[in-house]
Amino acid sequence: MQHRLLVTAAAVVALAAPLSSCGFDYATDRVYNVTSASENREGEVDVLSAVVVSAAAGSGTFIASLSNNVPDKEQTFTAVAGEDATVTAAEFEPIAISPGGLVNLAEPAAGIVLTGEFEAGDVVPLTVDFGNGERVSLNVPVVADDTGYWEGMDAS
């Protein structure tokens, strides 16, 4: 009897860890975005850490990282604009994203200036266009130009 109890206890201890651990569809399999910025990973180009850095109400600079998911074809970032026409971007030269590459619009500064009805603390709906015809919609936070990582990045 004591032997059977000992074997049962050992089996319970041995199976407790594997049976109580993560199962299917566990949280560690999902992308976890630890940022206050906006992201979209649905197209051929990922728009990562998108923000508008603003030093004054009504103007700011669009900052994001653009990751080309196509390993053998260059992509081009061609436009950004407000979805409801209250935010417009100054003209800029299209920005090439090499095959499988990443472009950070903050380093070196691309200077994509936006104007419209927004200020730090707002969230603005923006549409980002690419040369392949893809259009990505994001709700992008407007962050202040005077603190932390974003300090001094507003080119407007």
Buried (B, 14 or more C-beta within 10 A) or exposed (E): EEEEEEEEEEEEEEEEEEEEEEEEEEEEEEEEEEEEBBBBEEBBBBBBBBBBBBBEEEBBBBBBBBBBBBEEEBBBBBBBBBEEEEBEBEEBEEBEBEEEBEBBBBEEBBBBBBBBEBBBEBEBBBBBBBBBEEEBEBEBBBBBBEEEBBEEBBBB
